Amino acid sequence: MEKFNQIKTLISQIEVDADKFYNRGNSAAGTRLRKGILALKVLANQQRKEVTAIKHNK
């Protein structure tokens, strides 16, 4: 459940940058948004592996 909470936290953090990029035209926020989305991808893959491991161990 820890990874899932990390994902939720990361989404709330990058949401601010998404707003700045799309609604205010802040290009630096776009860079932070891309970096955050990449980190989200990594966390999501880790979460998938964890869920699969737990599922197969039961």
Beta strands, then each sheet from edge to edge (+ up, - down):
end
